[in-house]
Amino acid sequence: MLGLSVFNHCCVLVFIVIYYIIFDIVGMCWMILLFLKRNTSLRMKMKREQK
């Protein structure tokens, strides 16, 4: 019975860690995408101003 509860706790901990890692990666990708989007829009503005 004790082993089962420990196993359940381990599963929950692993699940939380995986969830946090995925959340972190998604957040990083989102930030990079926003950054790239902003950069491209700035570049477009610069190109328009140069013409």
Summary of the structure (lengths in Angstrom):
residues: 51
radius of gyration: 22.1
end to end distance: 75.2
largest distance: 75.2
contacts: 95
relative contact order: 0.07
helix: 96%
strand: 0%
